[in-house]
Amino acid sequence: MNGSGAVPSVATDQLLHPFSYTKLNITERGWGMPLQLWVQAARLGLRIREVGVPRLYLDPKRAFGGVLNDGDERLAYYRRVLDEAERSFVVPTESHRELCT
């Protein structure tokens, strides 16, 4: 939590240069989407800056749902997302760093 009373959001505050979206291949639709995005952005040489946003979920008892309520299952899921993202994402050959700056 920062001084403004906002907490960082994981999935809603990634601010990317508009051209960057054409280079990303985000296929993960679950809680692991930010992990896939971060791996791809790093491979593209992009930077991600997280900004504070108002808390979205005010109920402290809110759960992930399904098997992700179990911490071990959630960690295994996150590791699978990271492994797949690192293994499958190939950086395009053109000089995207120049296009994104």
C-alpha positions in Angstrom: 0.0 0.0 0.0 1.4 3.4 -0.8 0.7 6.8 0.8 -2.4 7.4 -1.3 -4.3 4.5 0.2 -4.1 2.6 -3.1 -2.7 -0.9 -3.5 -0.8 -2.1 -6.5 -3.0 -4.0 -9.0 -1.4 -7.0 -10.7 -3.5 -7.2 -13.8 -4.9 -3.8 -14.5 -2.0 -1.4 -14.5 0.6 -2.5 -17.0 1.2 0.5 -19.2 2.8 -0.4 -22.5 3.6 1.7 -25.5 0.7 1.0 -28.0 3.1 -0.6 -30.5 4.2 -3.1 -27.9 0.8 -4.8 -28.0 1.4 -6.0 -31.5 4.5 -7.8 -30.3 3.0 -9.6 -27.4 1.2 -12.9 -27.6 -0.9 -13.0 -24.4 -2.9 -16.3 -24.3 -3.2 -16.8 -20.6 -6.7 -15.7 -19.4 -6.4 -16.5 -15.7 -4.5 -15.2 -12.7 -1.2 -16.0 -14.4 -1.7 -13.5 -17.2 0.6 -10.9 -15.7 3.3 -13.5 -15.4 3.1 -14.2 -19.1 3.0 -10.5 -19.9 6.1 -9.8 -17.7 8.2 -12.6 -19.4 7.3 -11.4 -22.9 7.9 -7.7 -22.0 11.3 -8.6 -20.6 12.2 -10.5 -23.7 11.2 -7.5 -25.8 13.3 -5.2 -23.7 10.3 -3.3 -22.4 9.8 -1.9 -19.0 6.7 -2.2 -16.9 5.8 0.4 -14.3 3.1 -0.5 -11.8 1.0 2.3 -10.4 -1.2 2.3 -7.4 -4.9 1.9 -8.0 -7.8 1.8 -5.6 -8.4 -1.6 -4.0 -10.7 -3.6 -6.2 -11.7 -6.3 -3.8 -12.7 -5.1 -0.4 -13.7 -8.4 1.1 -10.7 -9.8 3.0 -12.2 -13.3 2.7 -12.3 -13.2 -1.1 -10.8 -16.3 -2.6 -9.1 -17.1 -6.0 -11.6 -19.8 -6.6 -11.3 -23.5 -7.4 -8.0 -25.2 -7.0 -6.1 -21.8 -6.8 -7.4 -21.4 -3.2 -4.8 -23.9 -2.3 -1.4 -22.1 -2.0 0.6 -25.1 -3.3 -1.7 -25.5 -6.3 -1.5 -21.7 -7.0 2.3 -21.8 -6.9 2.4 -24.8 -9.2 0.1 -22.9 -11.6 2.2 -19.8 -11.6 5.3 -21.9 -12.2 3.6 -23.6 -15.2 2.7 -20.2 -16.6 6.2 -18.9 -16.2 7.8 -22.0 -17.7 5.5 -22.0 -20.7 6.0 -18.3 -21.3 9.8 -18.6 -21.1 9.8 -21.7 -23.3 7.4 -20.6 -26.0 7.8 -16.8 -26.6 10.2 -16.0 -29.4 11.2 -12.4 -29.9 10.4 -11.1 -33.4 13.4 -10.5 -35.6 13.0 -6.8 -36.4 14.3 -4.2 -34.1 11.3 -3.7 -31.9 13.2 -1.8 -29.3 13.7 1.1 -31.8 10.0 0.9 -32.7 8.8 1.0 -29.1 10.8 4.0 -28.0 
